[in-house]
């Protein structure tokens, strides 16, 4: 059974993420009109706050707030529009949510405002490729950062889904993102990496990444966040179901990620996936014990 290396990731408020003893659950809170995966929209700040508090009650360890869709084919939006969506939510959550808040953005201006409003983690789906000054925001603020692997922009990412060896290529490109972060002064202990399931990857690539997560973890020596939730790569296994109906498929991918040593899984259905994680953790730990 795969072991999971432990890390302690400092956060700007003096807390830290203890990663390794168990896989943490990050709940997804999209405050966008065009998210691919939800039937319910949370554009109203009050509804978004209620959803975040419900995720915490359901067992989430973190909440990831996003104001711009990065689904394949999505168009970018200006920073001002993204800020108008997320800032009322972040301000309303301050003092009410006891678990750390992550902000899903690739823009330095948005990251800066979000950290000032209490966000502890920047989740950059571009791995610092879209707006490298995000690294300066992280370095100065004390926030942690998730560096995700992708190629190109959401509108064109599938055109760049060509790999000689998907794990070797993802490892090399994430290593480049790590180098950008550390060159800006971000301590390595504040870095989390995400292989980018479904981003600039055909289904075979996404399944290959999930199957070989231990290789990536060993090569990069950083905690792994894995986000398979409701993504289209599952169609290759379960058929052409709408995204909100892919939670059973998500459960399979989440269990596989936990058993392969993921430190964090990013999910939509928090109540259901916390159960999946808990059972997968029991299996993983049993595999490390002598039961003879």
Buried (B, 14 or more C-beta within 10 A) or exposed (E): EBEBBEBEBBBBEEEBBBBBEBBBBBBBBBBBEEBBBBEEBBEEBEBBBEBBBBBBEBBBBBBBBBBBBBBBEBEBBEBEEBBEBBBBBBEBBEEEBEBBBBBBBBBBBBBBBBBEBBBBBBBBBBBBBBBBBBBBBBBEBBBBBBBBBBBBBBEEBBEEBEBEEBBBBBBEBBBEBBEBBBEBEBBEEBBBBBBBBBBBBBBEBBBBBBEBBBBBBEBBEBBBBBBBBBBBBBBEEEEEBEBBEBBEBBBBBBBBBBBBBBBBBBBBBBBBBBBBBBEBBEEBEEEEEEEE
